[in-house]
Amino acid sequence: ATSKPSRESVEAGVQEARLFGNPSSLHKIGFQAEQRLEEYRTAVGDSLYCSPDEICFTSGGTEANNLAIFGAAYKNRRKGNRIVSTDSEHPSVNEALKRLEGEGFEVVRLSTIGGKLNMSEVEQALSEDTILVSVMHTNNETGAIYDVRAVSDLVRKKCPNAIMHCDCVQGYLKHRLSPKSLGVDLMSISSHKICAPKGAGALYIKRGIHILPQIVGGGQENGMRSGTESMMLIAAFAKAAKEGSLHLEENIEAVKKVREAILDGLSDISGITLNIADNPSPTILSITVRANKSEVLLHKLSDRGIYVSSGSACSSNSKRGKNSVLLAFGLTATRADTTIRVSINHTNTVAEAERFCTALKEIIKDGK
């Protein structure tokens, strides 16, 4: 759901907060602010192995996804009206698609049973009037990693003029990847998933790709996102991106150790089912606990200082009824209601994993 901001990230933000120049101003401190902004843009671009001018800063992953979906659809609606996505996307993508459906766009949602895309279904969904394809990299509830590259290859073959978007908020700096390696035109990322404060994000926009801006005004961010940039949050974001990229491999190994400790600890607990895709991210575990409502488990664990969730934070904060992502994965409604999500960060420890397993075992055994 989020991550604890690192000391380095917070310090970078605090330092920037003391330098109050507006990067759009023409005087000296405005020019200095603009120079720093471009340094931050370079740091985020480097973390994605792309050019700085392909980075558009936003307020977070939701705005980045909205800009990608609406921007691409409205820009290209004269070329066609079909949009292809999946049945397991984040609400910031799915709700945007629902609005577009209401405006006359055709949205095809690919199935993700078992956390896997059916490539034959993908190929059948792509047509000449497809203008946008949006497939997430890492599912935020099940941890399933979708084969975005295979989808993008099919898009280039079947509908080469379509724009390929990837919501990479959960995959960014959790795996070694880039827009080029995934073959995408647009990629959404967020700051607070990588040990930076909440409130910043970015949309990678490949050179030559044109979308319509959704926030208009002073023309900041190369005209793609008007509004004075939040320099403090962007500075913290850039620092976390630089640190996360530098230590990516060791962070991945740290997460894997914690994950293995959890799996070992759960192995002797009866009534546990793990919902794991064939290609899972080590950062997310979906766990069904028979005869235990997920929200009850969440609160009992929270009382012990252990914080898990009953779905994505954005889904939990709404009234959408049943968990559509877990149902799409293949769980029954009953199993979905007894499933918790455990997110793992490189700052977590094996000791914390063992403590979680012990607490879960006691709660199941004692019913308290």
BALOBA-1460 file (C-alpha; in Angstrom, 3 decimals):
// residues 368
<rec num="1" residu="a" x="0.000" y="0.000" z="0.000"/>
<rec num="2" residu="t" x="2.845" y="2.350" z="0.802"/>
<rec num="3" residu="s" x="6.377" y="2.442" z="2.158"/>
<rec num="4" residu="k" x="8.202" y="4.271" z="4.922"/>
<rec num="5" residu="p" x="10.100" y="7.247" z="3.468"/>
<rec num="6" residu="s" x="13.847" y="6.794" z="3.775"/>
<rec num="7" residu="r" x="15.937" y="9.251" z="5.759"/>
<rec num="8" residu="e" x="17.803" y="10.290" z="2.609"/>
<rec num="9" residu="s" x="14.567" y="10.935" z="0.730"/>
<rec num="10" residu="v" x="13.085" y="13.039" z="3.529"/>
<rec num="11" residu="e" x="16.295" y="15.050" z="3.888"/>
<rec num="12" residu="a" x="16.334" y="15.771" z="0.171"/>
<rec num="13" residu="g" x="12.762" y="17.009" z="0.387"/>
<rec num="14" residu="v" x="13.467" y="19.187" z="3.411"/>
<rec num="15" residu="q" x="16.503" y="20.725" z="1.729"/>
<rec num="16" residu="e" x="14.461" y="21.548" z="-1.361"/>
<rec num="17" residu="a" x="11.690" y="23.059" z="0.785"/>
<rec num="18" residu="r" x="14.146" y="25.679" z="2.004"/>
<rec num="19" residu="l" x="14.752" y="26.778" z="-1.610"/>
<rec num="20" residu="f" x="11.470" y="28.404" z="-2.507"/>
<rec num="21" residu="g" x="12.047" y="29.454" z="-6.101"/>
<rec num="22" residu="n" x="9.386" y="28.673" z="-8.705"/>
<rec num="23" residu="p" x="10.963" y="26.753" z="-11.620"/>
<rec num="24" residu="s" x="8.757" y="28.683" z="-14.066"/>
<rec num="25" residu="s" x="10.001" y="32.100" z="-12.870"/>
<rec num="26" residu="l" x="12.547" y="33.977" z="-14.968"/>
<rec num="27" residu="h" x="14.653" y="35.466" z="-12.168"/>
<rec num="28" residu="k" x="17.769" y="33.927" z="-10.637"/>
<rec num="29" residu="i" x="16.204" y="31.703" z="-7.971"/>
<rec num="30" residu="g" x="13.574" y="30.602" z="-10.480"/>
<rec num="31" residu="f" x="16.317" y="29.584" z="-12.894"/>
<rec num="32" residu="q" x="18.110" y="27.719" z="-10.099"/>
<rec num="33" residu="a" x="14.893" y="25.889" z="-9.250"/>
<rec num="34" residu="e" x="14.465" y="24.945" z="-12.904"/>
<rec num="35" residu="q" x="17.984" y="23.524" z="-12.966"/>
<rec num="36" residu="r" x="17.279" y="21.408" z="-9.882"/>
<rec num="37" residu="l" x="13.986" y="20.223" z="-11.366"/>
<rec num="38" residu="e" x="15.829" y="18.973" z="-14.437"/>
<rec num="39" residu="e" x="18.343" y="17.208" z="-12.201"/>
<rec num="40" residu="y" x="15.441" y="15.439" z="-10.469"/>
<rec num="41" residu="r" x="13.923" y="14.576" z="-13.844"/>
<rec num="42" residu="t" x="17.245" y="13.074" z="-14.914"/>
<rec num="43" residu="a" x="17.421" y="10.944" z="-11.753"/>
<rec num="44" residu="v" x="13.956" y="9.492" z="-12.346"/>
<rec num="45" residu="g" x="14.695" y="9.044" z="-16.047"/>
<rec num="46" residu="d" x="17.930" y="7.216" z="-15.244"/>
<rec num="47" residu="s" x="15.991" y="4.800" z="-13.010"/>
<rec num="48" residu="l" x="13.901" y="3.892" z="-16.071"/>
<rec num="49" residu="y" x="16.833" y="3.967" z="-18.538"/>
<rec num="50" residu="c" x="15.101" y="6.713" z="-20.513"/>
<rec num="51" residu="s" x="15.687" y="10.349" z="-21.415"/>
<rec num="52" residu="p" x="14.745" y="13.081" z="-18.918"/>
<rec num="53" residu="d" x="12.451" y="14.734" z="-21.467"/>
<rec num="54" residu="e" x="10.323" y="11.563" z="-21.479"/>
<rec num="55" residu="i" x="9.399" y="12.060" z="-17.793"/>
<rec num="56" residu="c" x="6.278" y="14.029" z="-16.865"/>
<rec num="57" residu="f" x="5.911" y="14.595" z="-13.130"/>
<rec num="58" residu="t" x="2.440" y="14.096" z="-11.625"/>
<rec num="59" residu="s" x="0.872" y="13.967" z="-8.170"/>
<rec num="60" residu="g" x="1.123" y="10.165" z="-8.081"/>
<rec num="61" residu="g" x="0.226" y="6.920" z="-9.811"/>
<rec num="62" residu="t" x="-3.475" y="7.685" z="-10.068"/>
<rec num="63" residu="e" x="-2.926" y="10.929" z="-11.952"/>
<rec num="64" residu="a" x="-0.313" y="9.261" z="-14.151"/>
<rec num="65" residu="n" x="-2.763" y="6.478" z="-15.034"/>
<rec num="66" residu="n" x="-5.585" y="8.956" z="-15.669"/>
<rec num="67" residu="l" x="-3.357" y="11.082" z="-17.886"/>
<rec num="68" residu="a" x="-2.302" y="8.012" z="-19.859"/>
<rec num="69" residu="i" x="-5.795" y="6.551" z="-20.304"/>
<rec num="70" residu="f" x="-7.774" y="9.722" z="-21.006"/>
<rec num="71" residu="g" x="-4.916" y="11.412" z="-22.833"/>
<rec num="72" residu="a" x="-4.391" y="8.533" z="-25.250"/>
<rec num="73" residu="a" x="-8.097" y="7.815" z="-25.781"/>
<rec num="74" residu="y" x="-9.123" y="11.406" z="-26.507"/>
<rec num="75" residu="k" x="-6.128" y="12.079" z="-28.739"/>
<rec num="76" residu="n" x="-6.818" y="9.053" z="-30.929"/>
<rec num="77" residu="r" x="-10.605" y="8.691" z="-30.883"/>
<rec num="78" residu="r" x="-10.849" y="9.521" z="-34.588"/>
<rec num="79" residu="k" x="-8.656" y="6.509" z="-35.387"/>
<rec num="80" residu="g" x="-10.839" y="4.002" z="-33.536"/>
<rec num="81" residu="n" x="-12.707" y="3.427" z="-30.301"/>
<rec num="82" residu="r" x="-11.461" y="0.086" z="-28.960"/>
<rec num="83" residu="i" x="-9.412" y="-0.069" z="-25.761"/>
<rec num="84" residu="v" x="-7.971" y="-3.357" z="-24.510"/>
<rec num="85" residu="s" x="-7.091" y="-3.878" z="-20.857"/>
<rec num="86" residu="t" x="-7.471" y="-6.574" z="-18.179"/>
<rec num="87" residu="d" x="-10.108" y="-7.463" z="-15.603"/>
<rec num="88" residu="s" x="-7.621" y="-6.920" z="-12.749"/>
<rec num="89" residu="e" x="-6.413" y="-3.355" z="-13.183"/>
<rec num="90" residu="h" x="-6.021" y="-0.810" z="-10.390"/>
<rec num="91" residu="p" x="-9.109" y="1.382" z="-9.791"/>
<rec num="92" residu="s" x="-7.296" y="4.406" z="-11.264"/>
<rec num="93" residu="v" x="-7.260" y="2.545" z="-14.579"/>
<rec num="94" residu="n" x="-10.538" y="0.638" z="-14.296"/>
<rec num="95" residu="e" x="-12.635" y="3.627" z="-13.230"/>
<rec num="96" residu="a" x="-11.151" y="5.682" z="-16.071"/>
<rec num="97" residu="l" x="-12.112" y="2.922" z="-18.498"/>
<rec num="98" residu="k" x="-15.647" y="2.828" z="-17.115"/>
<rec num="99" residu="r" x="-16.009" y="6.553" z="-17.803"/>
<rec num="100" residu="l" x="-14.751" y="6.087" z="-21.350"/>
<rec num="101" residu="e" x="-17.247" y="3.263" z="-21.862"/>
<rec num="102" residu="g" x="-19.987" y="5.699" z="-20.884"/>
<rec num="103" residu="e" x="-18.701" y="8.050" z="-23.581"/>
<rec num="104" residu="g" x="-18.973" y="5.431" z="-26.306"/>
<rec num="105" residu="f" x="-15.570" y="3.754" z="-26.279"/>
<rec num="106" residu="e" x="-15.485" y="-0.042" z="-26.477"/>
<rec num="107" residu="v" x="-13.443" y="-1.587" z="-23.661"/>
<rec num="108" residu="v" x="-12.323" y="-5.214" z="-23.881"/>
<rec num="109" residu="r" x="-11.118" y="-6.679" z="-20.581"/>
<rec num="110" residu="l" x="-8.778" y="-9.654" z="-20.827"/>
<rec num="111" residu="s" x="-9.159" y="-12.438" z="-18.279"/>
<rec num="112" residu="t" x="-6.403" y="-13.009" z="-15.700"/>
<rec num="113" residu="i" x="-7.339" y="-16.380" z="-14.204"/>
<rec num="114" residu="g" x="-4.543" y="-17.633" z="-12.001"/>
<rec num="115" residu="g" x="-2.693" y="-14.361" z="-12.529"/>
<rec num="116" residu="k" x="-1.929" y="-15.153" z="-16.159"/>
<rec num="117" residu="l" x="-2.942" y="-13.669" z="-19.482"/>
<rec num="118" residu="n" x="-4.210" y="-15.926" z="-22.256"/>
<rec num="119" residu="m" x="-2.200" y="-14.777" z="-25.263"/>
<rec num="120" residu="s" x="-4.729" y="-16.228" z="-27.709"/>
<rec num="121" residu="e" x="-7.383" y="-14.083" z="-26.044"/>
<rec num="122" residu="v" x="-5.071" y="-11.077" z="-26.273"/>
<rec num="123" residu="e" x="-4.510" y="-11.636" z="-29.993"/>
<rec num="124" residu="q" x="-8.242" y="-11.980" z="-30.656"/>
<rec num="125" residu="a" x="-8.972" y="-8.757" z="-28.753"/>
<rec num="126" residu="l" x="-6.581" y="-6.675" z="-30.848"/>
<rec num="127" residu="s" x="-8.086" y="-5.180" z="-34.001"/>
<rec num="128" residu="e" x="-7.366" y="-2.376" z="-36.459"/>
<rec num="129" residu="d" x="-9.573" y="0.035" z="-34.506"/>
<rec num="130" residu="t" x="-7.684" y="-0.573" z="-31.238"/>
<rec num="131" residu="i" x="-6.226" y="2.743" z="-30.128"/>
<rec num="132" residu="l" x="-5.001" y="1.913" z="-26.619"/>
<rec num="133" residu="v" x="-3.838" y="-1.161" z="-24.722"/>
<rec num="134" residu="s" x="-3.284" y="-0.884" z="-20.963"/>
<rec num="135" residu="v" x="-1.846" y="-3.802" z="-18.999"/>
<rec num="136" residu="m" x="-0.312" y="-3.504" z="-15.529"/>
<rec num="137" residu="h" x="3.063" y="-5.056" z="-14.732"/>
<rec num="138" residu="t" x="2.562" y="-6.302" z="-11.163"/>
<rec num="139" residu="n" x="-0.901" y="-6.835" z="-9.727"/>
<rec num="140" residu="n" x="-1.270" y="-4.860" z="-6.529"/>
<rec num="141" residu="e" x="-3.430" y="-7.497" z="-4.803"/>
<rec num="142" residu="t" x="-2.187" y="-10.888" z="-5.973"/>
<rec num="143" residu="g" x="1.407" y="-10.052" z="-6.885"/>
<rec num="144" residu="a" x="0.982" y="-11.665" z="-10.305"/>
<rec num="145" residu="i" x="3.411" y="-10.353" z="-12.913"/>
<rec num="146" residu="y" x="1.831" y="-10.117" z="-16.354"/>
<rec num="147" residu="d" x="3.821" y="-10.649" z="-19.538"/>
<rec num="148" residu="v" x="3.626" y="-7.062" z="-20.741"/>
<rec num="149" residu="r" x="6.370" y="-7.599" z="-23.295"/>
<rec num="150" residu="a" x="4.465" y="-10.409" z="-24.989"/>
<rec num="151" residu="v" x="1.377" y="-8.190" z="-25.158"/>
<rec num="152" residu="s" x="3.315" y="-5.247" z="-26.587"/>
<rec num="153" residu="d" x="4.858" y="-7.496" z="-29.238"/>
<rec num="154" residu="l" x="1.377" y="-8.566" z="-30.329"/>
<rec num="155" residu="v" x="0.205" y="-4.957" z="-30.355"/>
<rec num="156" residu="r" x="3.056" y="-3.980" z="-32.692"/>
<rec num="157" residu="k" x="2.084" y="-6.846" z="-34.959"/>
<rec num="158" residu="k" x="-1.716" y="-6.527" z="-34.961"/>
<rec num="159" residu="c" x="-2.327" y="-2.796" z="-34.427"/>
<rec num="160" residu="p" x="0.991" y="-0.923" z="-34.694"/>
<rec num="161" residu="n" x="-0.633" y="2.500" z="-34.335"/>
<rec num="162" residu="a" x="-2.151" y="1.679" z="-30.937"/>
<rec num="163" residu="i" x="-0.577" y="3.191" z="-27.823"/>
<rec num="164" residu="m" x="0.737" y="0.701" z="-25.246"/>
<rec num="165" residu="h" x="0.434" y="1.745" z="-21.579"/>
<rec num="166" residu="c" x="1.666" y="-0.036" z="-18.468"/>
<rec num="167" residu="d" x="0.706" y="0.736" z="-14.878"/>
<rec num="168" residu="c" x="4.064" y="-0.073" z="-13.315"/>
<rec num="169" residu="v" x="3.437" y="1.412" z="-9.863"/>
<rec num="170" residu="q" x="3.883" y="-1.937" z="-8.097"/>
<rec num="171" residu="g" x="6.734" y="-3.118" z="-10.299"/>
<rec num="172" residu="y" x="8.873" y="0.030" z="-10.372"/>
<rec num="173" residu="l" x="12.198" y="-0.500" z="-8.575"/>
<rec num="174" residu="k" x="11.002" y="-3.893" z="-7.362"/>
<rec num="175" residu="h" x="12.315" y="-5.502" z="-10.551"/>
<rec num="176" residu="r" x="14.929" y="-4.570" z="-13.132"/>
<rec num="177" residu="l" x="12.757" y="-3.200" z="-15.922"/>
<rec num="178" residu="s" x="12.302" y="-0.234" z="-18.230"/>
<rec num="179" residu="p" x="9.807" y="1.059" z="-20.787"/>
<rec num="180" residu="k" x="12.132" y="-0.232" z="-23.500"/>
<rec num="181" residu="s" x="12.370" y="-3.737" z="-22.026"/>
<rec num="182" residu="l" x="8.574" y="-3.882" z="-21.761"/>
<rec num="183" residu="g" x="8.023" y="-2.311" z="-25.169"/>
<rec num="184" residu="v" x="5.592" y="0.330" z="-23.897"/>
<rec num="185" residu="d" x="4.838" y="3.909" z="-24.948"/>
<rec num="186" residu="l" x="3.498" y="5.083" z="-21.586"/>
<rec num="187" residu="m" x="4.449" y="3.930" z="-18.082"/>
<rec num="188" residu="s" x="3.038" y="5.073" z="-14.742"/>
<rec num="189" residu="i" x="5.140" y="5.130" z="-11.554"/>
<rec num="190" residu="s" x="4.706" y="6.491" z="-8.033"/>
<rec num="191" residu="s" x="6.968" y="7.860" z="-5.316"/>
<rec num="192" residu="h" x="5.472" y="6.408" z="-2.152"/>
<rec num="193" residu="k" x="6.008" y="2.795" z="-3.243"/>
<rec num="194" residu="i" x="9.796" y="3.308" z="-3.319"/>
<rec num="195" residu="c" x="10.471" y="4.852" z="0.101"/>
<rec num="196" residu="a" x="9.610" y="8.451" z="-0.788"/>
<rec num="197" residu="p" x="6.715" y="10.535" z="0.582"/>
<rec num="198" residu="k" x="3.231" y="10.382" z="-0.917"/>
<rec num="199" residu="g" x="2.137" y="12.980" z="-3.445"/>
<rec num="200" residu="a" x="4.520" y="12.574" z="-6.379"/>
<rec num="201" residu="g" x="4.667" y="10.290" z="-9.378"/>
<rec num="202" residu="a" x="5.468" y="10.344" z="-13.055"/>
<rec num="203" residu="l" x="4.272" y="9.256" z="-16.454"/>
<rec num="204" residu="y" x="6.902" y="8.112" z="-18.937"/>
<rec num="205" residu="i" x="5.871" y="9.345" z="-22.386"/>
<rec num="206" residu="k" x="7.935" y="7.916" z="-25.222"/>
<rec num="207" residu="r" x="9.340" y="10.447" z="-27.679"/>
<rec num="208" residu="g" x="6.976" y="10.804" z="-30.620"/>
<rec num="209" residu="i" x="3.899" y="9.663" z="-28.657"/>
<rec num="210" residu="h" x="1.204" y="12.316" z="-28.437"/>
<rec num="211" residu="i" x="-1.555" y="12.403" z="-25.829"/>
<rec num="212" residu="l" x="-3.886" y="15.168" z="-24.691"/>
<rec num="213" residu="p" x="-3.070" y="16.878" z="-21.373"/>
<rec num="214" residu="q" x="-5.817" y="16.623" z="-18.759"/>
<rec num="215" residu="i" x="-4.737" y="19.507" z="-16.533"/>
<rec num="216" residu="v" x="-4.311" y="22.725" z="-18.500"/>
<rec num="217" residu="g" x="-3.018" y="26.105" z="-17.455"/>
<rec num="218" residu="g" x="0.512" y="27.457" z="-17.400"/>
<rec num="219" residu="g" x="1.985" y="24.712" z="-19.573"/>
<rec num="220" residu="q" x="4.396" y="23.178" z="-17.073"/>
<rec num="221" residu="e" x="5.862" y="19.706" z="-17.694"/>
<rec num="222" residu="n" x="6.290" y="20.437" z="-21.389"/>
<rec num="223" residu="g" x="2.599" y="21.287" z="-21.615"/>
<rec num="224" residu="m" x="1.502" y="17.857" z="-20.422"/>
<rec num="225" residu="r" x="0.631" y="18.715" z="-16.820"/>
<rec num="226" residu="s" x="0.050" y="22.344" z="-15.892"/>
<rec num="227" residu="g" x="0.502" y="23.567" z="-12.338"/>
<rec num="228" residu="t" x="3.561" y="24.585" z="-10.358"/>
<rec num="229" residu="e" x="5.620" y="21.485" z="-9.639"/>
<rec num="230" residu="s" x="5.814" y="20.252" z="-6.033"/>
<rec num="231" residu="m" x="9.567" y="20.661" z="-5.819"/>
<rec num="232" residu="m" x="9.897" y="19.272" z="-2.288"/>
<rec num="233" residu="l" x="8.097" y="16.020" z="-3.120"/>
<rec num="234" residu="i" x="9.814" y="15.670" z="-6.492"/>
<rec num="235" residu="a" x="13.225" y="16.119" z="-4.832"/>
<rec num="236" residu="a" x="12.391" y="13.355" z="-2.353"/>
<rec num="237" residu="f" x="11.068" y="11.172" z="-5.202"/>
<rec num="238" residu="a" x="14.242" y="11.666" z="-7.234"/>
<rec num="239" residu="k" x="16.462" y="10.789" z="-4.274"/>
<rec num="240" residu="a" x="14.521" y="7.585" z="-3.598"/>
<rec num="241" residu="a" x="14.644" y="6.693" z="-7.306"/>
<rec num="242" residu="k" x="18.411" y="7.141" z="-7.349"/>
<rec num="243" residu="e" x="18.919" y="5.101" z="-4.166"/>
<rec num="244" residu="g" x="16.451" y="2.415" z="-5.227"/>
<rec num="245" residu="s" x="18.121" y="1.982" z="-8.588"/>
<rec num="246" residu="l" x="21.589" y="1.846" z="-7.036"/>
<rec num="247" residu="h" x="20.626" y="-0.830" z="-4.487"/>
<rec num="248" residu="l" x="18.007" y="-2.687" z="-6.528"/>
<rec num="249" residu="e" x="19.632" y="-6.114" z="-6.578"/>
<rec num="250" residu="e" x="20.353" y="-6.217" z="-2.846"/>
<rec num="251" residu="n" x="16.841" y="-4.916" z="-2.112"/>
<rec num="252" residu="i" x="15.354" y="-7.715" z="-4.203"/>
<rec num="253" residu="e" x="17.378" y="-10.305" z="-2.280"/>
<rec num="254" residu="a" x="16.272" y="-8.809" z="1.053"/>
<rec num="255" residu="v" x="12.615" y="-9.072" z="0.018"/>
<rec num="256" residu="k" x="13.051" y="-12.681" z="-1.112"/>
<rec num="257" residu="k" x="14.484" y="-13.667" z="2.281"/>
<rec num="258" residu="v" x="11.512" y="-12.173" z="4.106"/>
<rec num="259" residu="r" x="9.090" y="-13.838" z="1.693"/>
<rec num="260" residu="e" x="10.706" y="-17.236" z="2.221"/>
<rec num="261" residu="a" x="10.499" y="-16.769" z="5.986"/>
<rec num="262" residu="i" x="6.766" y="-16.083" z="5.682"/>
<rec num="263" residu="l" x="6.204" y="-19.102" z="3.452"/>
<rec num="264" residu="d" x="8.129" y="-21.299" z="5.893"/>
<rec num="265" residu="g" x="6.164" y="-19.963" z="8.836"/>
<rec num="266" residu="l" x="2.817" y="-20.541" z="7.111"/>
<rec num="267" residu="s" x="3.632" y="-24.092" z="6.028"/>
<rec num="268" residu="d" x="2.463" y="-25.714" z="9.273"/>
<rec num="269" residu="i" x="-0.667" y="-23.599" z="9.780"/>
<rec num="270" residu="s" x="-3.853" y="-25.431" z="8.814"/>
<rec num="271" residu="g" x="-6.555" y="-23.658" z="6.846"/>
<rec num="272" residu="i" x="-4.111" y="-21.524" z="4.864"/>
<rec num="273" residu="t" x="-4.189" y="-21.256" z="1.074"/>
<rec num="274" residu="l" x="-1.675" y="-19.209" z="-0.880"/>
<rec num="275" residu="n" x="-2.894" y="-17.506" z="-4.044"/>
<rec num="276" residu="i" x="0.315" y="-17.459" z="-6.041"/>
<rec num="277" residu="a" x="0.597" y="-16.960" z="-9.788"/>
<rec num="278" residu="d" x="3.073" y="-18.830" z="-11.967"/>
<rec num="279" residu="n" x="5.188" y="-15.686" z="-12.206"/>
<rec num="280" residu="p" x="4.814" y="-13.917" z="-8.847"/>
<rec num="281" residu="s" x="6.409" y="-10.795" z="-7.478"/>
<rec num="282" residu="p" x="8.284" y="-11.443" z="-4.214"/>
<rec num="283" residu="t" x="6.810" y="-8.242" z="-2.777"/>
<rec num="284" residu="i" x="3.174" y="-9.348" z="-2.422"/>
<rec num="285" residu="l" x="1.568" y="-12.432" z="-0.892"/>
<rec num="286" residu="s" x="-2.144" y="-13.155" z="-1.150"/>
<rec num="287" residu="i" x="-3.225" y="-15.461" z="1.687"/>
<rec num="288" residu="t" x="-6.643" y="-17.041" z="2.194"/>
<rec num="289" residu="v" x="-7.393" y="-18.018" z="5.801"/>
<rec num="290" residu="r" x="-10.370" y="-20.370" z="5.915"/>
<rec num="291" residu="a" x="-13.318" y="-19.351" z="8.125"/>
<rec num="292" residu="n" x="-11.702" y="-16.020" z="9.045"/>
<rec num="293" residu="k" x="-13.050" y="-12.788" z="7.574"/>
<rec num="294" residu="s" x="-10.220" y="-10.735" z="6.120"/>
<rec num="295" residu="e" x="-11.261" y="-7.494" z="7.810"/>
<rec num="296" residu="v" x="-11.421" y="-9.233" z="11.188"/>
<rec num="297" residu="l" x="-7.937" y="-10.668" z="10.634"/>
<rec num="298" residu="l" x="-6.695" y="-7.259" z="9.543"/>
<rec num="299" residu="h" x="-7.850" y="-5.612" z="12.772"/>
<rec num="300" residu="k" x="-6.597" y="-8.397" z="15.023"/>
<rec num="301" residu="l" x="-3.165" y="-8.221" z="13.424"/>
<rec num="302" residu="s" x="-3.242" y="-4.429" z="13.554"/>
<rec num="303" residu="d" x="-3.858" y="-4.591" z="17.321"/>
<rec num="304" residu="r" x="-0.552" y="-6.479" z="17.531"/>
<rec num="305" residu="g" x="1.315" y="-3.877" z="15.499"/>
<rec num="306" residu="i" x="1.263" y="-5.931" z="12.288"/>
<rec num="307" residu="y" x="-0.239" y="-4.169" z="9.295"/>
<rec num="308" residu="v" x="-1.655" y="-6.083" z="6.348"/>
<rec num="309" residu="s" x="-4.659" y="-5.371" z="4.130"/>
<rec num="310" residu="s" x="-7.827" y="-6.957" z="2.815"/>
<rec num="311" residu="g" x="-7.181" y="-5.700" z="-0.719"/>
<rec num="312" residu="s" x="-5.519" y="-2.707" z="-2.326"/>
<rec num="313" residu="a" x="-5.739" y="0.441" z="-0.223"/>
<rec num="314" residu="c" x="-7.526" y="2.268" z="-3.044"/>
<rec num="315" residu="s" x="-10.123" y="-0.507" z="-3.342"/>
<rec num="316" residu="s" x="-10.551" y="-0.799" z="0.425"/>
<rec num="317" residu="n" x="-11.293" y="2.918" z="0.620"/>
<rec num="318" residu="s" x="-14.372" y="2.629" z="-1.575"/>
<rec num="319" residu="k" x="-17.717" y="0.863" z="-1.661"/>
<rec num="320" residu="r" x="-17.281" y="-1.385" z="-4.662"/>
<rec num="321" residu="g" x="-18.610" y="-4.563" z="-3.091"/>
<rec num="322" residu="k" x="-16.829" y="-7.827" z="-3.821"/>
<rec num="323" residu="n" x="-13.140" y="-7.874" z="-4.594"/>
<rec num="324" residu="s" x="-13.221" y="-8.095" z="-8.383"/>
<rec num="325" residu="v" x="-9.471" y="-8.699" z="-8.685"/>
<rec num="326" residu="l" x="-9.542" y="-11.812" z="-6.497"/>
<rec num="327" residu="l" x="-12.654" y="-13.075" z="-8.293"/>
<rec num="328" residu="a" x="-10.849" y="-12.546" z="-11.607"/>
<rec num="329" residu="f" x="-7.881" y="-14.491" z="-10.238"/>
<rec num="330" residu="g" x="-10.254" y="-17.429" z="-9.702"/>
<rec num="331" residu="l" x="-11.242" y="-17.213" z="-6.039"/>
<rec num="332" residu="t" x="-14.831" y="-17.744" z="-4.981"/>
<rec num="333" residu="a" x="-16.623" y="-14.897" z="-3.223"/>
<rec num="334" residu="t" x="-16.269" y="-16.775" z="0.075"/>
<rec num="335" residu="r" x="-12.529" y="-17.218" z="-0.337"/>
<rec num="336" residu="a" x="-12.115" y="-13.607" z="-1.421"/>
<rec num="337" residu="d" x="-13.795" y="-12.481" z="1.798"/>
<rec num="338" residu="t" x="-11.233" y="-14.429" z="3.838"/>
<rec num="339" residu="t" x="-8.113" y="-13.267" z="1.986"/>
<rec num="340" residu="i" x="-5.463" y="-10.846" z="3.207"/>
<rec num="341" residu="r" x="-2.646" y="-9.211" z="1.304"/>
<rec num="342" residu="v" x="0.840" y="-9.011" z="2.794"/>
<rec num="343" residu="s" x="3.201" y="-6.487" z="1.230"/>
<rec num="344" residu="i" x="6.953" y="-6.854" z="1.704"/>
<rec num="345" residu="n" x="9.568" y="-4.128" z="1.495"/>
<rec num="346" residu="h" x="13.347" y="-4.430" z="1.607"/>
<rec num="347" residu="t" x="13.271" y="-2.682" z="4.989"/>
<rec num="348" residu="n" x="11.263" y="-5.542" z="6.497"/>
<rec num="349" residu="t" x="13.118" y="-8.276" z="8.391"/>
<rec num="350" residu="v" x="12.985" y="-12.027" z="8.831"/>
<rec num="351" residu="a" x="12.175" y="-11.440" z="12.501"/>
<rec num="352" residu="e" x="9.111" y="-9.430" z="11.487"/>
<rec num="353" residu="a" x="8.061" y="-12.221" z="9.132"/>
<rec num="354" residu="e" x="8.338" y="-14.783" z="11.928"/>
<rec num="355" residu="r" x="6.369" y="-12.519" z="14.251"/>
<rec num="356" residu="f" x="3.593" y="-12.219" z="11.676"/>
<rec num="357" residu="c" x="3.344" y="-15.993" z="11.242"/>
<rec num="358" residu="t" x="3.281" y="-16.577" z="15.003"/>
<rec num="359" residu="a" x="0.545" y="-13.971" z="15.456"/>
<rec num="360" residu="l" x="-1.550" y="-15.394" z="12.621"/>
<rec num="361" residu="k" x="-1.218" y="-18.887" z="14.053"/>
<rec num="362" residu="e" x="-2.353" y="-17.716" z="17.496"/>
<rec num="363" residu="i" x="-5.303" y="-15.786" z="16.077"/>
<rec num="364" residu="i" x="-6.506" y="-18.790" z="14.078"/>
<rec num="365" residu="k" x="-6.018" y="-21.190" z="16.989"/>
<rec num="366" residu="d" x="-7.522" y="-19.051" z="19.722"/>
<rec num="367" residu="g" x="-10.021" y="-17.145" z="17.659"/>
<rec num="368" residu="k" x="-8.849" y="-13.873" z="19.149"/>
